[in-house]
Amino acid sequence: MLSEAILPVIATAFFLTGVSILVFLILNIFRAMRVDFRGRRHASPRLVVDLRRALALLGALILIAAANLTFWVNGQLRLYSPVMPGVPLGTISVFNLKTGTPRLVCTSLDRQGREALEVFPVQDALFTLQGERIQWAPSLRFFGLDDHFKLSRIEFYPRNPSDPGHSTFTVDVRQGSTDLFRWARDYKKWFPFVHVESVQTGRNDATCEYSRYLYLDSGQIVVR
């Protein structure tokens, strides 16, 4: 993925630039102190010098903060899969074991195309898959910020809702909802260049064996 290469480079450049400004500012202050000790007259008004230093300090802190934010976004995106037309986002399989509890096997792809597999016991007859989609503005694609998706939860339902022995329950997939998704959703008014949405499937049968691919289509997770 492009973001694997570009985002860390950008973050490193921000951080090194901010640190360089801080070092230069400290050296400048020490140099000014030595000049003061020798009793030399200032070439420019003191207020102007202090204002320049304050602006330099502010710029350095902003760059370092931007670097940390970029590192954080890059780290969070490792749990997401890039959304590409016609390319499955993972698979879902149901295995009805002859002895023991049936198993629901969920696989999803990371940004390197490697599969992450999780196995869940099937205690009820129906289930839905829920996920998170993050859509970045086209202007950010140069930085590798394409659309990303993460499968986050599986919700199980009894076939008969009135059955007292079974009730609806959910399990997290790959750590559940991420900080990046919640952060982008909660502060969406301040960040119009990113759009987040929750997507899910319809109810799927968990009583027979099958293995199918997962796709995104028209704002829903589609099982084929």
N, C-alpha and C positions, 0 to 999 in steps of 0.2 A: 504494500500500500504506500501511496505517495506520502501520506501523513507520517508513516513510520520514519521517513528520512527527513522531511522538511520541518515538521513541528519541533523535534529536538534541536535541530540546527538553529531555528529561530529563537527558541528559548535560551540556548547557550549564548547566542549573540547578544540578546537582551541582557543577560546576567553579566557577561564579561564587560559589556559597555558600561553598565551601571556601576560595577565594582571599579572599573578604571576611572570613572568620573569621581568616585569617592576618594580613591587614592590620590588623584591629582588635586582634589580639593584639600585634603589633609596636608599634602606637601606645600600647597600654596599658603595655607594658614601658618605652618611652621616657618616658611620663608618670610612672611609678613611680620611674624613675631620677632625674628632675628633682626629685621630692618628696624622695628620699633625700639629694640634694645640698644641699637647703635645711634638712635636719635635722629634718624633721617626723616625728612618731610615726605608726606604722602603725595604721590603724583596726582591722585584723584580723590574726591571727597569720600570720607569714611562710609557714609550712608550708601553711596553707589556701590562700593566694594562689598559691603554686607548684603546688599540686595542681589548682586550677582552670585555670591556664594549660596544664598538661600535658594535661588532659582536652580543652581547647579545641584544642590542637595535634593531638591524636590524632583528634578529630572532623574537623578540616579535612583531614588526610591521608587519612582514610577516604573522605571525599566526593570528593576529587580522584582517588583510585584508582578509585572507583565510576564517575566520569565517564569516565576513560580506558577502563575495561572496557566501558562502554556504547557508546562511540564505536567500539571495536574490534569488538564484536558487530554493530553496525549496518553497518560496513564489510565484514565477512565475509559477511553475509547478502545483499550485493549480487550474489554469485555464485550464489545459490540462487533457485529459483522457488517461489512460493506454491502449495500443494497445494489445489485446489478441486475438488469433486465434478463429474465430467463434463467438466472442462476439460483438454485435452491439455497435457502438459508439454513437448512438442516433436515433432519428426518425425525419421524415419530414412529415407533414400532410397539405393537402390543403382542406379548407372548403369554398364552394361556398354558401354564405348566400343568402337566398331568398330576403332579403332586405339589401341593403348596399354593401360595398366592400368585395370581397372574402378575406380570410385570409390564410396566410402561417404560420404554427406553427412549430417551430424548437425546438427540445429538445436535449440536450447533457448531458453526464454524467461527474461528477467531479471525483476526485480520491477516494472519499468515496462511489461512486456508486449512488450519489444523482442526480436527474434530475434538470437541469437548463432550464427553458422554456422561449422562446421569441416569440412574435407574430408580424407579419409584414403584412401590407396591400398589396394585390396583384393588381398592377396597369397595368400589362402587361401579356402576354400570356405564356412566357417561362422564365425559370430561371436556373442558375447553382449555385452549392454550391462550395465554395473554402475553403481550409483548410491548416493547417501547420502540418508537421510531423517532429519530432525530434527523431533521432536514435542515441543512445549512444553506445559506444564500449562495447563488451561483458564483458570486464574486469571490467566495472563499474556497472554491474548488482548487485553485492554484496551490493552496496550502494543504491539500489532501483531505479537506473536510467535505467529503461526499456524504450522501445519505447513509445513515447507519441504523442498525436494528439489533435489538437484544430480546431474546425470549426470557421472560421474567417470572411467570407464575403458571401453575396448572391448577385448575379448580375442578374438583370431582363432585358429581351429583349422583344421588340414588335414582334408579329407574322409577321407583315408586316413592314420591316425596312423603307419603304418609307412613312409610316404614319407620317404626320407632328405633330400629337398630342401626339406621344409617342417616347421616346428615351431610350437608354440603361442607366441604373443607378445602383449603388451598395449601399448596406447597411452593416454596421458592425454587426457581431454577437459576443456577449460576449466581448465587448471592442475592437474587431478587432484584428489586428496583435499585438503581445506582444513584450516587450523589449527583452525578452529572445530569441525569434525567430530571431529578427533583429540582435542582438548581436552575436549569434552563426553563422548566415549567413554571416555577414560582416567581421568576423574575423576567417573564417573557415581555412585559411592557417596556423593560429597559433594554432588551436585546432583540430588536426586530429582525436581525439577520439569522435567527435560528427559530425553527418551529418544532414543537414536540407534540406527540400524540400517542395515546394508548390504542393498541389494536388487539384484536382477538379473533378466534375461530368461532364457528358455531359449535354445537355439542356433537361430540364424536363418540362412537361406540367403543367400549373397552371390554366387550365380552367375546370378541373373536380375534383371531390372529391376523395381522397385516403389518406392512411397512410402507410408509408413504413419505413423500417430500413436502417440505414447507416452503411456501412462496408468499410474497406480498402482492396483493392485487386489490386496487380500489379501496385502500384503507383498511383491509382486512388480511388476516393470516389465512391463507388457503392451503388445505391439505389435499394433495393429489397423489 
